[in-house]
């Protein structure tokens, strides 16, 4: 797998994790629709999308890039 393809896949994983985390958190908070956590979670959803994408995205991208290239070995050339 080329570096460009690994980076593209890793970036999509990071973006997906940054977007999915607030949605999963909101789903757990909104088990009771009238709860305070659900109301505040819906109110701050755009902010949490931005923050989780900026904070969680690069960490997930780095980890995915590392694990996608972990099993690959370069040729042993002198």
SVG drawing of the C-alpha trace seen along z (x, -y; Angstrom):
<svg xmlns="http://www.w3.org/2000/svg" viewBox="-39 -25 64 33">
<polyline fill="none" stroke="black" stroke-width="0.4" points="0.0,0.0 1.4,-3.4 1.9,-6.2 -0.6,-8.4 -3.3,-5.7 -2.4,-4.9 -2.7,-8.6 -6.0,-8.9 -7.5,-5.9 -6.1,-7.1 -7.5,-10.6 -10.9,-9.2 -10.7,-7.1 -9.8,-10.2 -12.6,-12.3 -15.1,-9.4 -14.0,-9.1 -14.3,-12.9 -17.8,-12.9 -19.0,-9.6 -17.9,-10.3 -20.3,-13.2 -23.2,-11.3 -22.6,-8.2 -22.2,-10.3 -25.5,-12.1 -27.2,-8.8 -26.3,-7.6 -27.3,-10.9 -30.7,-11.0 -31.9,-7.7 -34.3,-9.9 -35.3,-12.6 -36.2,-15.2 -32.9,-14.8 -30.7,-17.8 -27.7,-16.0 -29.8,-15.4 -30.9,-19.1 -27.3,-20.4 -25.9,-17.8 -28.2,-18.9 -27.4,-22.5 -23.7,-22.0 -23.6,-19.5 -22.0,-21.8 -19.3,-22.8 -18.6,-19.2 -18.3,-18.2 -15.6,-20.9 -13.7,-20.1 -13.8,-16.3 -12.7,-16.5 -9.7,-18.8 -8.8,-17.0 -9.7,-13.3 -9.2,-13.3 -5.4,-13.7 -4.8,-11.1 -7.0,-8.6 -5.4,-9.5 -1.9,-8.9 -2.9,-5.6 -4.6,-4.4 -1.6,-5.4 0.7,-3.5 -1.4,-0.4 -2.0,-0.4 1.8,-0.3 2.7,1.9 2.8,5.2 4.7,3.8 8.4,4.4 10.8,2.7 13.1,4.8 16.5,5.5 18.8,3.8 22.4,3.1"/>
</svg>
